[in-house]
Amino acid sequence: MPILGFIFWKLAELITEGLPQNTLTRSLGLSGIMPGELVGDSVLIKDTVEASQIYNKGFYGYPQSGGSLELDLLEAIYLAESDRLAVSCGGEQMPLAGLIKMAASCQLDFEIRYIVYRDLRQRGYIVKPDAGEFDFRVFPRGGTPSTTQTKYWVLAISERAVFTIKGLFEETERSERTRKELLLAVVDEEGDITYYRSSTGAPQFNVKTDQKEQIEAFLLKDRVLVMDETNSDHLICNGFFGKKIGKTLQLSLIETAHLMENGRVVIHNPETGKKMGIGAFKKSAASIQSDFELRLKTYNDLRSKGLVVKTGFKYGSHFRVYDGDPSSHHSKYLVHAVPYDYETSWPEISRAVRLAHGVKKDILFGRVSKTQVDYIRLRRVRP
């Protein structure tokens, strides 16, 4: 379990556990601090005046019949750390460090959730623990649980957790069904938090593609050449395919397979002059690039949405995507094709998002199934 900085900050309080009650009270500086009693896995503030005050000022806890206030352990520890609450159990005051240890022992990933809760509270948000699929509900600044709707659903995640594309889709789609934004708060081993906003869907546009009689091209190892300059210009003007090198157009294997499937290009073996069928071409391409089919399905899907798709190699991804002429438009998205059951580590995801953010782009992960490609977008944000 990660050791939190604030535990060290309060470590000196441990030596007070054996002190007499009045000495303990003075050492903790409890004068003017409201008392609370640990009951099970929550803290109860019984004094109705103090309960009303703490609820109305920060909307902590849940008002109970009779005027008392029940606090979640996250809320109680945050208030205790802020010197606003003193918690007792069986008539004995509990040091903050002892309260933290108790909470961590009975709640899974408590330390991760507390770091996120604490950070959001210090950013000025009202935060309520969620008993459902998410960790927290966060209300807009200036809003209250009784007057405004939830702004964010938040998931608190350790950097050591496994990233699964299936789980991310489920959580994002669940939040979108309730018309709320999903924030992923990833906590690293030093307690720093990186926030990501997650959303589904892909951009669409309408790039002109005009059909012409099949264009002849030649396969040379891992790339394809269109020798005729008129045909080269046609492919550039109708879809921005390939890259012109001198008077010759060079097509990638992915572009070539897409054009062959759409009847726009026919491939010849330069040695024999014989035509190559799409099946043989794909087999040859897959022997060079093991994930060729995965990438091709994503490429085809992005092209079907009217987008211009180019290699994303220089940005560490599979594709970069344009909504017009790449020579005059800025690429807004990087796309990485992944299998339906894709799993990886959060540092790998962090690297991809950070790189995209650094070149002013969003990263889209295209999840490829047998019948379709679904997209999820991750963006680094400051809540």
C-alpha distance (Angstrom), angle and dihedral (degrees) to the residues before:
residue distance angle dihedral
M1 . . .
P2 3.82 . .
I3 3.80 115.2 .
L4 3.77 110.2 -125.2
G5 3.75 122.9 -136.4
F6 3.76 92.3 -131.2
I7 3.83 91.0 58.2
F8 3.79 89.1 61.1
W9 3.77 88.5 45.5
K10 3.79 89.8 58.2
L11 3.80 97.4 32.8
A12 3.79 92.2 108.0
E13 3.79 88.5 66.2
L14 3.80 89.9 70.4
I15 3.79 91.0 74.1
T16 3.79 89.5 62.0
E17 3.80 94.5 64.8
G18 3.77 93.5 93.1
L19 3.82 96.5 44.3
P20 3.81 122.9 109.3
Q21 3.81 114.9 -92.2
N22 3.81 97.1 -105.0
T23 3.84 91.5 47.3
L24 3.83 89.6 49.1
T25 3.79 91.6 50.7
R26 3.80 91.9 51.6
S27 3.83 93.2 45.0
L28 3.79 91.1 53.2
G29 3.77 93.0 45.8
L30 3.79 92.1 -128.1
S31 3.77 96.4 163.8
G32 3.80 107.0 126.2
I33 3.82 93.3 6.3
M34 3.78 116.2 125.8
P35 3.81 116.7 -116.2
G36 3.78 124.0 -124.7
E37 3.78 132.4 -176.6
L38 3.79 125.0 -137.5
V39 3.80 108.5 -125.8
G40 3.79 113.4 176.3
D41 3.81 107.4 -53.6
S42 3.80 96.5 -19.3
V43 3.80 139.0 60.8
L44 3.79 122.5 -121.8
I45 3.81 123.9 -150.8
K46 3.79 104.0 -159.8
D47 3.79 100.5 -179.5
T48 3.81 103.3 95.2
V49 3.81 95.3 -152.7
E50 3.79 93.8 51.7
A51 3.80 91.3 41.3
S52 3.79 90.7 54.0
Q53 3.78 92.1 46.5
I54 3.81 96.5 51.4
Y55 3.79 92.0 45.2
N56 3.79 96.0 48.0
K57 3.82 94.3 45.6
G58 3.78 98.9 48.5
F59 3.80 106.6 -0.4
Y60 3.78 91.5 -118.9
G61 3.78 118.3 166.7
Y62 3.78 133.5 -8.0
P63 3.83 122.0 -69.9
Q64 3.79 113.3 -122.2
S65 3.78 131.4 -154.1
G66 3.78 109.3 -82.9
G67 3.81 93.4 34.8
S68 3.82 102.3 -79.9
L69 3.82 122.9 130.0
E70 3.79 128.0 -132.1
L71 3.81 116.2 -150.3
D72 3.77 127.6 -161.6
L73 3.82 112.4 -127.2
L74 3.81 89.9 -109.9
E75 3.78 90.5 56.7
A76 3.79 93.9 42.6
I77 3.80 93.8 51.1
Y78 3.80 91.7 47.0
L79 3.81 90.7 51.8
A80 3.81 91.3 45.0
E81 3.80 91.0 50.4
S82 3.81 88.0 50.2
D83 3.85 89.6 54.1
R84 3.79 91.7 -115.9
L85 3.81 99.3 109.9
A86 3.80 137.2 40.8
V87 3.80 115.5 -161.5
S88 3.79 123.4 -152.5
C89 3.79 131.8 -171.6
G90 3.80 121.6 -164.2
G91 3.80 90.6 -10.9
E92 3.83 93.6 -53.2
Q93 3.79 123.9 111.1
M94 3.81 113.9 -118.6
P95 3.82 117.8 -139.0
L96 3.78 113.5 -130.5
A97 3.79 92.7 -114.2
G98 3.79 90.7 53.6
L99 3.80 91.1 49.6
I100 3.80 90.9 50.9
K101 3.81 92.1 49.2
M102 3.78 91.1 50.0
A103 3.81 92.6 49.5
A104 3.82 92.4 47.1
S105 3.80 91.2 51.2
C106 3.79 95.4 53.2
Q107 3.83 103.1 35.0
L108 3.80 124.4 59.9
D109 3.82 113.8 -118.7
F110 3.78 90.8 -4.8
E111 3.80 93.2 153.1
I112 3.82 91.8 54.5
R113 3.79 92.6 48.1
Y114 3.80 92.6 46.3
I115 3.81 93.3 53.1
V116 3.82 89.8 53.8
Y117 3.81 94.2 43.2
R118 3.80 91.1 49.8
D119 3.81 93.0 48.4
L120 3.80 94.4 49.7
R121 3.80 91.8 47.7
Q122 3.78 90.7 51.0
R123 3.80 88.9 51.2
G124 3.80 87.9 61.7
Y125 3.78 100.5 -101.9
I126 3.77 127.8 134.9
V127 3.80 104.6 -125.9
K128 3.78 127.0 -168.4
P129 3.81 124.2 -171.7
D130 3.79 110.7 -116.9
A131 3.77 121.7 -134.8
G132 3.81 93.4 -160.6
E133 3.80 134.2 62.0
F134 3.82 96.5 -43.1
D135 3.79 133.3 58.4
F136 3.81 100.3 -129.5
R137 3.77 145.6 12.0
V138 3.79 112.5 -144.0
F139 3.79 123.3 -161.6
P140 3.82 124.9 -152.3
R141 3.78 117.0 -94.4
G142 3.78 108.4 -85.2
G143 3.79 91.8 20.8
T144 3.78 129.2 110.1
P145 3.82 134.0 -152.8
S146 3.79 89.4 -110.4
T147 3.83 98.5 47.4
T148 3.82 107.7 30.4
Q149 3.77 138.1 42.8
T150 3.77 124.8 -114.1
K151 3.82 112.6 -81.9
Y152 3.81 100.0 -167.7
W153 3.74 138.9 21.3
V154 3.80 106.5 -149.9
L155 3.80 131.6 -156.5
A156 3.82 117.5 -164.4
I157 3.81 109.2 -147.6
S158 3.79 134.1 -179.7
E159 3.80 115.9 -131.2
R160 3.82 85.5 -126.0
A161 3.81 92.8 60.2
V162 3.80 117.9 107.1
F163 3.80 115.0 -105.1
T164 3.82 111.7 -136.1
I165 3.80 121.1 -175.7
K166 3.81 90.6 -150.9
G167 3.80 92.5 55.7
L168 3.80 92.7 46.1
F169 3.81 91.7 52.3
E170 3.79 91.7 49.3
E171 3.79 93.5 49.8
T172 3.80 94.3 44.0
E173 3.79 94.3 47.5
R174 3.80 89.9 47.9
S175 3.80 91.3 54.5
E176 3.81 92.3 45.3
R177 3.80 91.3 53.1
T178 3.81 87.5 61.0
R179 3.84 90.7 44.0
K180 3.78 93.0 -118.2
E181 3.80 130.4 128.1
L182 3.79 118.6 -112.5
L183 3.80 118.4 -135.2
L184 3.79 120.0 -166.5
A185 3.79 109.8 -155.9
V186 3.81 107.3 -163.2
V187 3.81 114.1 -167.1
D188 3.80 118.4 -155.6
E189 3.80 126.4 -150.4
E190 3.81 92.2 -89.9
G191 3.80 93.5 52.5
D192 3.81 96.9 -104.6
I193 3.80 116.1 139.8
T194 3.79 129.7 -139.6
Y195 3.80 115.1 -166.7
Y196 3.79 123.2 -150.0
R197 3.78 128.2 -172.8
S198 3.79 113.7 -144.6
S199 3.82 126.8 -158.1
T200 3.80 136.6 159.9
G201 3.79 130.7 -128.6
A202 3.79 138.0 60.5
P203 3.82 133.2 -113.5
Q204 3.79 121.2 -100.9
F205 3.79 133.1 -156.7
N206 3.80 138.8 157.4
V207 3.79 114.0 -113.8
K208 3.81 113.3 -179.4
T209 3.83 115.2 -107.5
D210 3.80 116.4 177.3
Q211 3.81 119.0 -168.0
K212 3.80 119.2 -126.8
E213 3.78 133.5 172.6
Q214 3.78 112.3 -72.5
I215 3.78 114.3 -67.6
E216 3.79 118.8 -138.0
A217 3.80 118.4 -125.7
F218 3.79 135.8 169.6
L219 3.79 129.2 -132.1
L220 3.80 114.7 -133.0
K221 3.80 109.3 -179.5
D222 3.84 104.7 -72.8
R223 3.81 100.4 -0.7
V224 3.76 141.0 49.2
L225 3.83 128.5 -130.6
V226 3.80 130.0 -154.3
M227 3.79 105.8 -158.2
D228 3.81 101.1 -175.4
E229 3.80 109.3 87.5
T230 3.81 94.7 -151.7
N231 3.81 91.1 53.7
S232 3.79 90.3 45.8
D233 3.79 91.3 54.1
H234 3.81 90.3 48.0
L235 3.82 92.7 55.7
I236 3.80 91.3 47.2
C237 3.81 94.3 48.4
N238 3.83 92.7 44.9
G239 3.78 105.7 51.7
F240 3.81 102.7 -17.4
F241 3.79 92.7 -104.9
G242 3.78 121.8 176.0
K243 3.80 133.3 -10.0
K244 3.79 125.1 -81.5
I245 3.82 113.9 -127.1
G246 3.74 107.4 -178.9
K247 3.80 106.4 -48.5
T248 3.81 93.2 -27.6
L249 3.80 126.1 89.3
Q250 3.79 116.0 -140.3
L251 3.82 116.6 -153.9
S252 3.78 126.2 -166.6
L253 3.80 119.8 -125.3
I254 3.82 89.5 -109.6
E255 3.82 92.9 52.1
T256 3.79 91.3 46.2
A257 3.81 94.0 51.8
H258 3.80 90.1 49.0
L259 3.82 92.2 50.0
M260 3.82 91.8 46.0
E261 3.81 91.6 51.2
N262 3.80 88.7 52.3
G263 3.81 93.5 47.9
R264 3.80 95.2 -114.9
V265 3.80 100.3 114.2
V266 3.80 134.7 38.4
I267 3.80 119.5 -161.4
H268 3.80 126.0 -140.4
N269 3.77 127.5 -166.9
P270 3.83 103.7 -122.2
E271 3.82 92.2 -144.8
T272 3.80 99.9 47.8
G273 3.80 100.7 20.0
K274 3.81 89.4 -135.4
K275 3.79 122.1 140.1
M276 3.80 118.1 -108.9
G277 3.80 120.1 -140.4
I278 3.79 121.8 -133.3
G279 3.81 91.9 -108.9
A280 3.78 93.5 54.5
F281 3.81 91.3 43.9
K282 3.81 92.6 52.5
K283 3.78 91.0 47.7
S284 3.79 90.5 51.9
A285 3.82 91.8 46.7
A286 3.82 92.2 48.6
S287 3.80 90.0 54.1
I288 3.80 87.9 58.2
Q289 3.81 98.1 38.2
S290 3.82 113.9 30.2
D291 3.82 95.7 -159.3
F292 3.81 93.5 45.4
E293 3.83 95.8 123.5
L294 3.80 91.8 49.0
R295 3.79 91.8 52.1
L296 3.81 93.5 42.3
K297 3.81 93.0 55.3
T298 3.79 90.3 51.8
Y299 3.80 92.5 44.7
N300 3.81 91.6 50.4
D301 3.79 91.6 48.7
L302 3.81 93.6 50.3
R303 3.81 90.1 47.9
S304 3.81 89.6 50.8
K305 3.82 87.3 58.6
G306 3.80 89.8 58.9
L307 3.80 96.2 -104.7
V308 3.78 130.2 139.1
V309 3.80 109.8 -124.5
K310 3.80 125.4 -160.7
T311 3.80 133.0 170.3
G312 3.78 115.1 -77.9
F313 3.80 95.0 -158.9
K314 3.81 95.0 120.7
Y315 3.83 88.5 55.1
G316 3.78 96.3 45.4
S317 3.81 95.1 -108.4
H318 3.79 136.5 97.9
F319 3.81 98.7 -109.5
R320 3.76 145.1 8.9
V321 3.79 115.7 -150.4
Y322 3.82 132.1 -146.1
D323 3.79 134.0 -173.8
G324 3.81 92.2 -148.2
D325 3.78 144.8 -4.7
P326 3.83 107.4 -9.8
S327 3.79 89.8 -144.0
S328 3.79 92.6 61.2
H329 3.82 105.0 23.2
H330 3.79 130.9 71.8
S331 3.78 117.2 -122.4
K332 3.80 107.0 -120.3
Y333 3.79 98.8 -176.1
L334 3.76 142.8 44.8
V335 3.79 114.9 -158.0
H336 3.78 127.6 -156.7
A337 3.81 118.8 -169.9
V338 3.82 115.2 -141.2
P339 3.79 134.5 175.6
Y340 3.80 120.6 -101.8
D341 3.82 92.9 -103.8
Y342 3.82 95.8 41.6
E343 3.80 116.8 160.8
T344 3.79 130.2 175.7
S345 3.81 142.1 143.6
W346 3.79 124.5 -75.8
P347 3.83 92.5 -119.9
E348 3.83 87.4 62.7
I349 3.80 90.6 51.8
S350 3.80 90.8 45.8
R351 3.79 90.2 53.3
A352 3.81 92.7 51.7
V353 3.80 94.7 46.9
R354 3.79 93.4 44.3
L355 3.80 92.4 50.7
A356 3.81 91.7 49.7
H357 3.80 91.0 46.6
G358 3.81 90.4 50.3
V359 3.82 91.6 58.7
K360 3.84 93.1 42.0
K361 3.78 96.4 -105.7
D362 3.79 137.5 118.9
I363 3.79 121.4 -123.4
L364 3.80 118.4 -129.6
F365 3.79 121.5 -167.1
G366 3.78 111.1 -151.2
R367 3.81 109.8 -151.9
V368 3.79 108.0 -153.9
S369 3.80 121.1 -150.9
K370 3.80 129.9 168.8
T371 3.79 93.0 -90.5
Q372 3.80 108.4 25.9
V373 3.79 150.1 2.8
D374 3.81 120.2 -117.1
Y375 3.78 123.8 -166.4
I376 3.75 134.5 -145.2
R377 3.79 124.5 -173.6
L378 3.80 125.2 -149.2
R379 3.78 121.0 -166.0
R380 3.80 128.3 179.1
V381 3.81 108.9 -125.6
R382 3.78 144.0 172.0
P383 3.81 109.2 -130.1
